[in-house]
Amino acid sequence: MAAVVPPVMQGSTGSKGPTAMVFMNMGGPSTTDQVGDFLSRLFADGDLIPLGRLQNYLGPLISRRRTPKIQAQYAAIGGGSPIRRWSEYQCAEMCRILDRVSPQTAPHKPYVAFRYADPLTEEMYARLLDDGFGGGKGGRAVAFTQYPQYSCSTTGSSLNELWKWRMRLEGRRAGVAGPEEGSEVGGGAIRWSVIDRWPVHPGLVDAFARNVEAKLAEYPEERRDKVVLLFSAHSLPMSVVNRGDPYPAEVGATVYAVMQRLGLSNPYRLVWQSQVGPSAWLGAQTSDTVQQYIAKGQTDLVLIPIAFTSDHIETLYELDHEIIGEAGQEGVKRAESLNGSPVFIDALADIAKKHLESGHIASKQMGLRCPGCKSERCLEQKKFFMEQQASL
């Protein structure tokens, strides 16, 4: 269940508070009954799964055909995804730390906005308004992506959705209070800033490295430094990669930073999972790589989910059940996901604190479109968020 957020009491806060901290992620169905709606939204999103002019026809067709299979997968991991529970916990714990280390922007209110599952972006935005943010009252909100590495298909899609609902629910209202507060174009809208990527933050890197070290400790000492580390990230269609998406490079940066933190202790590779459909996707695929190494006699392998901040179906089913389960080798293991790691939650708070102190609306990368981007929605979304700088 979502944490109850008390209404904002303007004036009874830090000098720059209150601050809404909004965790953005793709989400996942909490029950098997929600799988159909989740898949319908997912396959309708051309940012994530580009199907061209046939998106409106193929998306619903694919989602209906896949629903029974995916329902069975969620049933196998306990009846639903734990991503909402973990996201709400991580955000609430981060806000508690922020209230202590950044009192000037307190109180920090936790919110979660999922792209394809409850709580959806529009539900989160309605809660913000109900809690006293925006709607003529102003207030500060930070859109904090829970994809450490930026992709137009993930963070970009979530920001497109946030921008859409901001325009629908707050119209053309300005981001700062003004003399025409009650009018459509007056002040008092939520002032947004964005934490759009954080692939090599030291706390993130340390949290990943500690989980790798814990898993390596399960191997006999004489085998330990020969274990191959397979960093697994969600793949992308090559059409997105060739457009100039920064995701592969940022995932690679995370991997190398973790390996440096580990002292380059083991051989390693970056691999890609969760390909959907017949089009070309970024490889090598995680499942193929595991089978190929086993065939070569390399049966000590640790899979590390490097682009996920908590467990969900890609870790609990795809990695654990399909890839590791079908490998049939006791030496094939998976490092734990970040989940409730105190090191990780401290990292989230540090990232947020530095962002709030910086006075910047987003990273410099945020304003740069992919060289092959032709999306007018992406253009308008980036323009909107970057123009928020004047309101901070």
Secondary structure, 3 states (H helix, E strand, C coil): CCCCCCCCCCCCCCCCCCEEEEEEECCCCCCHHHHHHHHHHHHHCCCCCCCHHHHHHHHHHHHHHHHHHHHHHHHHCCCCCCHHHHHHHHHHHHHHHHHHHCHHHCCEEEEEEECCCCCEHHHHHHHHHHCCCCCCCCCEEEEEECCCCCCCCCHHHHHHHHHHHHHHHHCCCCCCCCCCCCCCCCCCCCEEEEECCCCCCHHHHHHHHHHHHHHHCCCCHHHHCCCEEEEEEECCEHHHHCCCCCHHHHHHHHHHHHHHHCCCCCCEEEEEECCCCCCCECCCEHHHHHHHHHHCCCCCEEEEECCCCCCCHHHHHHHHHHHHHHHCCCCEEECCCCCCCHHHHHHHHHHHHHHHHHCCCCCHHHHCCCCCCCCHHHHHHHHHHHHHHHHC
